[in-house]
Amino acid sequence: MSPLIPLRYLVDRWQQPRSRADEVRALRQRLLQQPSAHAVSETEAALARELLQLRLQLSQAIGAVESCKTCAIGHPPPHGHFAGGHCCGLTTEDAFNDDELAALRQAGTTPGRLRPPPAGSDHAGCAFRGALGCSLATADRPNLCLRYLCPDLQREVSARGDLDRIEAIGTRMEAAYLQFITVRRQRLDAEEDRALRSGPTQP
């Protein structure tokens, strides 16, 4: 574990609800357990870089929208705790599964870039969800979060004439993500097989 994680945790505990501070610390630790781009095949690392570029492209294509600011009104907590960001009411662990964390780590996300919302923000759903939206930069968000288009958001970007372009980027992202998962699983299976073969022999 990085020596900076406990220090960041102390700062988070002072500024944030304990539940958020605990979830962010656990996520930072899980991120560091994933190998960096230098420790995996070029194919796997290239897919992680491709996913990063697609996240940036998709975010730019969606642009500033109004529907995400009020989509949670009238819904029960945690989804409806804030006026917007209904889809961000999921748990942190569900948003950041091991495949998502592996892709982020290989694309350059570091524990220090996993920053919670400003002090004083309630914890409702994902640890990075605040009253003003997500506290993470686009490059550090899970692919799931960028790719998901709720019905309200679909209608808004469709009215602008951008839905086809946005869905095309999303389709490319989904394909790259599924390929990344496959390549990563093959690596993990190979590592497990080597570990079994190198284990202690029976007398």
C-alpha positions, 0 to 999 in steps of 0.5 A: 500500500502506498504510504500516501493512502493513510495520509489521504484517509486522515484528511478525508476522515476530517472533511468527509462522512466516514462512509465516504472516506472508508470507501475511497480508501478501499478503492485506492487500495484496490486500484494499487493492487492492479498492475500498471501498463508496464506489467501487462501485455501491449495488447491489454495496455493498448485497449486501456489507452483506447478506452481512455480516448473513447471516454474523452471523446464521449464526454466531449460529444455529450457536452453540457446537458440539463437532464442530468441536473434534475433526473433524480427529483422525486426518487427515493434515496440514495438516488434521489438524495440530490436533484441530479445524478440518479444513475450515480446513486449506485454503490462505489464498488458496483461502479468500480469493479476490478475490470474498470479499475484495471483499465483505469490503472493501466491508463494512468489513474493514480490513487491521488486522482480519486478525489471525493467531492468538496467537504460538507457534501453528503454521501449518497450513492457513489463516493464521488457523487456530490451535490454538483455532480461527479468529483472525478475527471473524465479520464478517471471515471469508469467506462460504465459511467460515461457509456450509460445514457438514461432515457432523459439524456437520450431524448436531450441529445437526440433533440440536438441531433447528436444521439447517433454520434454518441451511440456510435462512440458508446458502441465502440467503447463497449466493444473495446471494454469487452475485448479488454475484459477478455484479454485481462481474463486470459492474463489472470488465467495464465498467471493462475496456471503458472502459480499452480505449476510452480507450487510445492510438489507432493512428497 
